[in-house]
Amino acid sequence: MTTGPVVPAADDIGLLCLVVSNGFSNRVLASLADAGFGDARFSHGFIVQGLLAGDTTVTELAERLGISIQAVSKTVKEMESLGYLERKRDAGDARSSRLALSEKGQANLAASRAARAEVMAALRKSLGKKRMRELTDLLRLAAGEFGGLESLAGRRVRPLDG
């Protein structure tokens, strides 16, 4: 039995990335709340990314994210009830419908992109341009070790517990 961590927490890359990711996301969500989107949740972003990639059904979104249809359905229903998504009848098949961002969803997307840019600008100011570029380059290399670049390019980043 070991008595302590093999790697000190402050040197554990996974934990450091988790803290940065959580902090980044929390700042974006706080900014969204300030912009009138206080009901937006972190999990909504995964659905939006799938929609932006061209998926318009629950099944397509579930396949892209590699999570259950039930999990996607739950989030989609929540987003519909909050006014972020709407269903549109499929012109080719009247029995089915397609998901799309509503006007509120489009506004939330614009606010989210602006908030992410603000957080990035704050980090750049804190770290300096050179160190920010180095950090981004190193994180890109580390993400590549885990197949993350392909996930990013394909809008297939998903929650860990999904």
QUICOR-V42021 format. One record per helix or strand. SS is the DSSP state (helix for helix, strand for strand). FROM is the first residue (numbers start at 0). LEN is the number of residues. If there is no record, write none. Layout:
# QUICOR-V42021
SS&FROM&LEN ; SS&FROM&LEN
This chain:
# QUICOR-V42021
helix&8&3 ; helix&12&22 ; helix&43&9 ; helix&57&8 ; helix&68&13 ; strand&84&6 ; strand&92&9 ; helix&102&25 ; helix&128&17 ; helix&147&6
